[in-house]
């Protein structure tokens, strides 16, 4: 009898909802789950050979890899994905796609170049450019850290004075700043894309106490079983433009009712979308990934 395929899940914490669901889904699919805490991995290069040690032991080959790495360890996660891709593992998302989509401005640049509409956004590195950015975007405006998720690092300024103070602080600490025109709505749509197919969607609404619709910030969500085709098409194109096999695409309506892509998350949480839709997203993901891994040309780009 052939050995069950090994599926590595890169995650800091086994107790997180998404990690637990994926571990269970791997078992349910008849595969062997391997939980890897990224900081416990040691990568080794020698001549043309690469190796990965987990703890003090060499890691056995894995058929597929699911990255569940947070923004602070994006580079580490990408280096691990590069190793796995080089060993022939089928990676749910590639190293390059993970790094690109985690850079909020670079990812918007790629989307815009692909003909996908995004909010008016300014990126700058000098205090002397601040006033032009503020006057171009208008009030209110939103500041976003270049990397982050779950609404962390997102702030709203209602007046030019507040915007200048906020951006000055960010420039002093980060040496770069990104600001967006505030679209004014309290709702957005999260679309889950898996290997070019929309598998779930939900509408998110900010609470009365916050402008952010993220569920981790107190937002509410409802299932969206009849996602309009234009939204679905935009979500598919966005994931494809960034090279993502699995993504959460956030879409919001502009003042003229055109759908704009706010950002694309390469490691979307499964908790909210499974709770509101009742769908087994983890199971669908694992089964699709194992099919990709067993195909003649698995999608595992470096």
GIPEVEN-V207791 format. One record per run of one state. SS is the DSSP state (H for helix, E for strand, C for the rest). FROM is the first residue (numbers start at 1). TO is the last residue. If there is no record, write none. Layout:
[[SS;FROM;TO] [SS;FROM;TO]]
This chain:
[[C;1;5] [E;6;10] [C;11;16] [H;17;28] [C;29;31] [E;32;36] [C;37;37] [H;38;40] [E;41;46] [C;47;48] [E;49;54] [C;55;56] [E;57;58] [C;59;63] [E;64;67] [C;68;70] [H;71;86] [C;87;89] [E;90;91] [C;92;92] [E;93;93] [C;94;94] [H;95;102] [C;103;103] [H;104;113] [C;114;117] [E;118;118] [C;119;120] [E;121;124] [C;125;126] [H;127;137] [C;138;140] [E;141;144] [C;145;153] [E;154;157] [C;158;159] [H;160;174] [C;175;176] [E;177;181] [C;182;186] [E;187;194] [C;195;196] [E;197;205] [C;206;214] [H;215;217] [C;218;219] [E;220;223] [C;224;228] [H;229;241] [C;242;243] [E;244;244] [C;245;245] [E;246;253] [C;254;258] [E;259;265] [C;266;270] [H;271;277] [C;278;280] [H;281;294] [C;295;302]]
